[in-house]
Amino acid sequence: MNIIIAGDGKVGSSLARQLSQEGHSLTLIDSNQKVLETSIEKYDVMAVQGNCASMAVLKQAGAEDADLLIAVTNADEVNLLCCMTAHGINPKLHTIARIRNPEYIDQIYEMRDFFALSLAVNPDRQAAVEIERLLRLPGFMKREPFAKGRVEIVELKVDARSKLKNVTLSELNGIVKCKVLVCTVLRDGKAIAPGGDFILRENDRIFVTAPTDDLAALLKNLGIITRKVNRVILCGGGRISYYLSQQLQHSGISVQLIEQDEERCVQLAGVLPHTCIVHGDASSESLLESEHIDDCDALVTLTGIDEMNMVISIYGKNRGVPHVITKIGHLETSSILNSLPLGSVISPKDICCNTIVRYVRAMRNQTGAAVSVHTIADGQVEAVEFLVDDNTLHCGEPLRSIKLRKNVLIASISHGARTEIPNGSSTFNKGDSIIIVFSGDGVINQLNEIFE
């Protein structure tokens, strides 16, 4: 497809990398020529320098013949005007805009036709939702939901005290006492598709498929202590903290939010009446001690500086905080992140990109497209959910008789409200939901592409 990406920042660059690998024809628009030159060197893209909301610039970028426009500049208003202008040039154009200002949430939904929006994405709100889910079941490093929340792929780390250390995967179900599937293991930075004779080692990061109803039992049987989260300290008063505080308030969780900017503290106090707003430097040891960091159940670092988030999280881990969550916006070096005790790492950029990529794939495949797409194992593996339809091959056949493509694993099958971790005798039929895990090159766009 012909795709225009307006805004060559963190999200724009990540989208350019992923969508160019999937074979789309891309044109980037940005006002910064140096940024565009860097993207041209890295990816197979065209570039236009200028104001992406300008009709002349959009025409130069090929809006008249484009299939999709993705507006991800730093300004919500520019993104909206860009989509409206481009749609005026080409009424058949699909448009996606990143909108982050909380004040625009309701009107974006109610006026999406007026703004000519096919999809609005809010990475800050999505990140807050993901963090809240992690706080509900502390113990997992990440949770990726599928099948309308009935099944998940969760991430765990095998530490020195873990019951999984030196355990063969064929022995796993006897330890966790529920049916799960280890679909990927990340060892020394490399993703591995393990077999039954694979032995887990200390520092392995494992990605486990399990029905959501079994997750609490999984943690309990692994001996992972999970006390209910009653008090949370949030470091940084940005948009994610605002959205997250709202969600935690509804759950009855006590929230202390530390923000250095006094004016921002006053704003937050006005819209978050049940949140304790603390004016101060979240990286100050004395301040964290005065806020009783040792007694909090969770620490979430959400400042706009990755390095500060990392330092505060490491300090929290050293002080024995049971659950630490770190927001990372810029850093790409996963080997550095994996070597540090940062707890769960959240990337709003990656969450936003996954949402947009799913929409792009659905556009290209009007029927049989992925229902959800998640990247796991530091981006080396994709977990994709498909619905079985009339065109799906091998319906009703046992899995043992079906030949799958190399590096493809069927991780779960949901038959309505019932989810199973499949074995050789499992079958799927129309209406079922299938999660596949793929670690090969290229992209799986439709379910039938998993078959050999």
C-alpha positions in Angstrom: 0.0 0.0 0.0 1.0 3.6 -0.4 1.3 5.1 3.1 2.2 8.6 4.2 3.7 9.0 7.7 3.5 12.6 9.0 6.0 13.1 11.8 9.4 11.3 11.8 9.8 11.2 15.6 10.1 8.0 17.8 6.8 6.6 16.6 7.1 7.7 13.0 10.6 6.2 12.8 9.5 2.9 14.4 6.5 2.7 12.0 8.8 3.4 9.0 11.1 0.5 10.0 8.3 -2.0 10.5 6.1 -1.0 7.6 9.0 -0.8 5.1 10.0 -4.4 6.2 6.4 -5.5 5.4 6.8 -4.2 1.8 4.7 -1.0 1.9 5.6 2.1 -0.2 6.3 4.8 2.4 6.6 8.6 2.3 7.7 10.5 5.4 6.9 14.1 6.1 8.8 16.2 8.6 10.0 19.7 9.0 13.5 18.6 10.1 15.6 17.7 7.1 18.3 16.0 9.1 15.8 13.6 10.7 14.5 12.7 7.3 18.0 12.1 6.0 18.6 9.6 8.8 15.4 7.7 8.0 16.3 7.6 4.3 19.6 6.0 5.1 18.0 3.4 7.4 14.9 2.5 5.5 13.5 2.2 2.0 11.4 5.3 2.1 10.7 8.6 0.3 10.8 11.9 2.2 9.3 15.3 1.9 10.4 18.2 4.1 7.7 20.7 5.2 4.5 21.3 7.2 2.5 18.1 7.0 -0.8 20.1 7.5 -0.1 22.1 4.3 -2.1 21.0 1.3 0.9 21.7 -1.0 3.2 19.5 1.1 0.6 16.7 1.3 0.1 16.8 -2.5 3.9 16.6 -2.9 3.9 13.5 -0.7 1.3 11.8 -2.9 -1.8 12.2 -0.8 -4.0 12.1 -4.0 -2.9 8.5 -4.6 -2.2 7.3 -1.1 -4.1 4.5 0.7 -3.4 5.6 4.3 -2.1 8.7 6.2 -0.6 8.3 9.7 -0.2 11.6 11.6 2.1 11.2 14.6 3.7 14.6 15.0 4.1 16.0 18.6 1.1 18.3 18.2 -2.5 16.9 18.4 -3.9 19.9 16.6 -1.4 19.4 13.7 -2.3 15.7 13.5 -6.0 16.6 13.2 -5.5 19.3 10.6 -3.2 17.0 8.6 -5.9 14.3 8.5 -8.7 16.7 7.6 -6.6 18.3 4.8 -5.4 15.0 3.4 -9.0 13.6 3.4 -10.1 16.7 1.6 -7.5 16.0 -1.1 -8.4 12.3 -1.3 -11.8 11.3 0.2 -11.0 7.6 -0.1 -7.9 8.0 2.1 -7.8 6.2 5.5 -6.4 8.4 8.3 -4.9 7.6 11.7 -4.0 10.4 14.2 -2.2 10.2 17.5 -4.2 12.3 20.0 -2.8 12.5 23.5 -4.5 15.5 25.2 -7.1 14.3 27.7 -9.3 17.3 26.9 -9.9 16.0 23.4 -11.0 12.4 24.3 -14.7 12.9 24.2 -14.9 15.2 21.2 -12.5 13.1 19.1 -14.9 10.1 19.5 -18.1 12.2 18.9 -16.6 14.2 16.0 -14.5 11.5 14.4 -16.4 11.8 11.1 -16.0 15.6 11.1 -12.3 15.2 11.7 -12.1 12.5 8.9 -10.5 10.0 11.3 -10.5 6.3 10.6 -8.6 5.7 13.9 -7.4 7.8 16.8 -4.6 6.3 19.0 -3.7 7.5 22.5 -0.4 5.8 23.6 -0.4 7.5 27.0 -3.9 6.1 27.8 -3.0 2.7 26.4 0.1 2.6 28.5 -1.9 3.5 31.6 -4.3 0.6 30.9 -1.4 -1.8 30.6 0.2 -0.6 33.8 -3.1 -0.9 35.7 -3.4 -4.5 34.5 0.1 -5.3 35.7 -0.7 -3.8 39.1 -3.8 -6.0 39.4 -1.6 -9.2 39.2 1.8 -8.1 40.4 4.4 -10.8 39.6 4.3 -10.7 35.8 6.7 -8.5 33.9 4.3 -8.1 31.0 0.7 -9.2 30.1 -0.5 -9.4 26.5 -4.3 -10.1 26.3 -6.0 -12.0 23.6 -9.4 -13.5 22.8 -11.3 -10.6 24.5 -9.2 -11.0 27.7 -9.8 -14.8 28.1 -6.2 -15.8 27.4 -2.9 -14.0 27.8 0.8 -14.3 27.0 2.7 -13.3 30.2 6.4 -12.8 30.8 8.2 -14.2 33.8 11.9 -14.1 34.7 13.7 -17.1 36.1 15.8 -15.8 39.0 18.1 -17.6 41.4 15.2 -18.5 43.8 12.7 -19.5 41.1 11.0 -22.9 41.2 11.6 -23.0 37.4 15.4 -22.9 37.6 17.0 -26.0 36.0 13.5 -27.4 35.2 12.8 -29.2 32.0 9.7 -27.9 30.2 8.1 -31.4 30.1 8.0 -31.1 33.9 6.4 -27.7 34.0 2.8 -28.5 34.3 3.5 -30.7 37.3 5.0 -27.6 39.1 2.5 -25.0 38.1 -0.5 -27.4 38.4 -2.3 -25.8 35.5 -2.1 -26.2 31.8 0.2 -23.6 30.3 2.6 -23.4 27.3 6.0 -21.8 27.2 6.0 -20.4 23.7 9.3 -18.5 23.7 12.4 -18.2 25.9 14.7 -15.2 25.7 18.2 -16.3 26.7 21.2 -14.0 26.4 19.2 -11.7 24.2 18.2 -14.4 21.7 14.6 -15.7 21.3 14.3 -19.5 21.4 11.3 -21.7 20.4 11.8 -24.4 23.1 10.9 -28.1 22.9 9.8 -30.4 25.8 13.4 -31.3 26.6 14.5 -27.6 27.0 15.9 -26.8 30.4 15.2 -23.4 31.9 18.2 -21.5 33.3 18.7 -18.6 35.7 18.1 -15.2 34.0 15.9 -16.7 31.3 12.9 -14.6 30.4 10.0 -16.9 29.5 6.8 -16.1 27.7 3.9 -18.3 28.8 0.5 -18.7 27.3 -2.3 -19.4 29.8 -6.0 -18.8 30.3 -6.5 -15.5 32.2 -8.5 -17.4 34.9 -5.4 -19.5 35.7 -2.9 -16.6 36.1 -3.4 -16.1 39.8 -2.9 -19.9 40.4 0.2 -19.8 38.2 1.8 -17.2 40.4 0.8 -18.9 43.6 2.1 -22.3 42.5 5.4 -20.8 41.4 5.8 -19.3 44.9 5.8 -15.8 43.6 4.7 -13.6 46.5 1.9 -11.3 45.3 0.3 -9.2 47.9 -2.6 -7.0 46.8 -1.5 -3.5 45.7 -3.0 -0.9 48.1 -0.5 2.0 47.8 1.3 3.1 44.7 3.9 5.9 44.2 4.0 7.5 40.8 7.0 9.5 39.7 6.2 12.2 37.2 3.0 14.0 36.5 2.6 13.6 32.8 -0.4 12.3 30.9 0.2 8.6 31.7 0.2 9.5 35.4 -3.0 11.4 35.0 -4.8 8.5 33.2 -3.3 5.9 35.6 -4.3 7.8 38.7 -7.9 8.0 37.5 -8.0 4.2 37.0 -6.4 3.4 40.3 -8.7 5.8 42.1 -11.7 3.8 40.8 -10.1 0.6 42.1 -9.7 2.0 45.6 -5.9 2.1 45.5 -4.1 4.9 47.3 -1.9 7.0 45.0 1.0 9.4 45.7 2.1 11.3 42.7 5.4 13.2 42.7 5.9 16.0 40.3 8.7 18.6 40.2 6.7 21.4 38.3 4.6 23.4 40.8 2.2 24.6 38.2 1.6 21.1 37.0 1.0 20.0 40.6 -1.8 22.6 40.9 -3.4 21.4 37.7 -3.3 17.7 38.7 -4.7 18.5 42.2 -7.7 20.1 40.4 -8.5 17.1 38.3 -7.4 14.3 40.7 -9.1 15.2 44.0 -8.4 11.7 45.5 -4.7 11.6 44.6 -2.0 12.8 46.9 0.0 15.3 44.8 3.6 15.8 46.1 5.6 18.7 44.8 9.3 17.7 44.6 12.1 15.9 42.8 11.2 12.2 42.4 14.9 11.3 42.1 15.6 12.8 45.6 16.4 10.0 48.1 15.2 12.1 51.1 11.9 12.8 49.4 11.3 9.2 48.5 12.1 8.2 52.1 9.7 10.9 53.5 7.0 9.4 51.3 7.7 6.0 52.8 9.0 4.2 49.7 9.8 1.2 51.9 6.1 0.7 52.7 4.6 1.1 49.2 3.4 -1.9 47.3 4.4 -0.5 43.8 6.6 2.2 42.3 5.9 3.4 38.8 8.5 5.7 37.2 6.8 7.9 34.5 9.0 11.0 34.2 9.9 12.2 30.7 13.6 11.2 31.1 14.4 7.5 30.6 17.6 7.7 32.6 15.9 9.2 35.6 13.2 6.5 35.4 15.8 3.8 35.4 17.7 5.3 38.3 14.6 5.7 40.5 13.4 2.2 39.6 16.8 0.6 40.5 16.7 2.6 43.8 13.2 1.3 44.5 14.3 -2.3 43.8 17.2 -1.9 46.2 14.8 -0.6 48.8 12.7 -3.7 48.5 9.6 -2.3 46.7 7.7 -5.5 45.7 6.6 -4.3 42.2 8.5 -1.7 40.0 7.3 -0.5 36.6 9.6 1.6 34.4 8.5 3.7 31.4 11.0 3.8 28.6 10.5 6.1 25.7 13.8 6.4 23.8 16.3 3.7 24.6 16.5 0.9 22.0 19.3 -1.2 23.5 17.5 -4.1 25.0 20.7 -5.8 26.2 21.3 -2.8 28.5 17.7 -2.8 29.8 17.8 -6.5 30.4 20.9 -6.3 32.6 19.3 -3.8 35.0 16.7 -4.4 37.7 14.0 -2.3 36.2 11.0 -4.5 36.9 8.3 -4.4 34.2 9.3 -2.1 31.3 6.5 -0.2 29.5 7.0 1.5 26.1 4.1 3.7 25.0 5.8 4.0 21.6 5.7 0.2 21.0 2.0 0.0 22.2 1.1 2.7 19.7 3.0 1.1 16.9 1.3 -2.3 17.5 -2.1 -0.7 17.3 -1.3 1.1 14.0 0.3 -2.0 12.4 -2.8 -4.1 13.2 -4.9 -1.5 11.4 -2.6 -1.5 8.4 -2.7 -5.3 8.1 -6.5 -5.3 8.4 -6.6 -2.8 5.5 -4.5 -5.0 3.3 -6.5 -8.1 4.2 -10.2 -7.1 4.3 -11.1 -10.6 5.4 -9.1 -12.9 7.6 -6.9 -10.1 9.0 -5.4 -10.3 12.5 -7.6 -9.4 15.4 -4.6 -8.4 17.5 -0.9 -8.2 17.1 1.7 -8.1 19.9 5.5 -8.2 19.7 7.2 -10.2 22.5 10.8 -11.2 23.3 12.2 -7.7 22.7 10.5 -7.5 19.3 12.0 -10.8 18.0 8.7 -12.7 18.0 5.1 -11.8 17.1 2.0 -13.2 18.8 -1.0 -12.8 16.5 -4.7 -13.6 17.0 -6.9 -14.7 14.2 -10.6 -15.8 13.9 -11.4 -19.0 12.1 -13.8 -18.3 9.2 -15.3 -20.0 6.2 -12.1 -19.8 4.2 -9.8 -21.3 6.9 -8.2 -24.5 5.9 -8.0 -27.7 8.0 -11.1 -27.0 10.1 -12.0 -30.0 12.2 -8.6 -31.8 11.7 -6.5 -32.7 14.7 -3.3 -30.6 14.9 -1.1 -33.6 14.7 -2.1 -34.1 11.1 -1.6 -30.5 10.1 1.8 -29.3 8.8 2.7 -25.8 9.9 5.2 -23.4 8.5 8.6 -23.4 10.2 8.9 -21.2 13.3 5.1 -21.2 13.7 3.4 -22.4 17.0 -0.3 -22.5 17.8 -0.3 -21.2 21.3 -4.0 -21.4 22.2 -7.4 -22.1 20.7 -10.6 -20.4 22.2 -13.9 -22.1 21.5 -16.3 -19.3 22.7 -15.8 -18.9 26.4 -13.6 -22.0 26.7 -9.9 -21.7 26.0 -7.5 -24.6 25.7 -3.7 -24.9 25.5 -3.7 -27.2 22.4 -2.3 -30.7 22.0 -2.0 -33.1 19.1 -5.7 -34.0 19.2 -7.0 -30.4 19.4 -9.1 -29.1 16.6 -10.4 -25.7 15.5 -13.6 -24.7 13.8 -15.4 -21.6 12.4 -15.8 -18.9 15.0 -12.8 -20.1 17.1 -10.0 -17.7 18.1 -6.5 -18.9 17.4 -3.3 -17.4 18.8 -0.1 -18.1 16.9 3.5 -17.3 17.8 5.8 -16.6 14.9 9.6 -16.2 15.1 10.5 -16.3 11.4 11.2 -13.7 8.8 8.4 -11.8 7.1 4.9 -11.3 8.3 1.8 -13.6 8.7 -1.1 -11.6 7.4 -3.8 -14.3 7.3 -4.4 -17.5 9.2 -4.0 -19.7 6.2 -0.4 -18.5 5.8 0.6 -20.6 8.9 0.1 -23.8 7.0 2.9 -25.4 5.0 
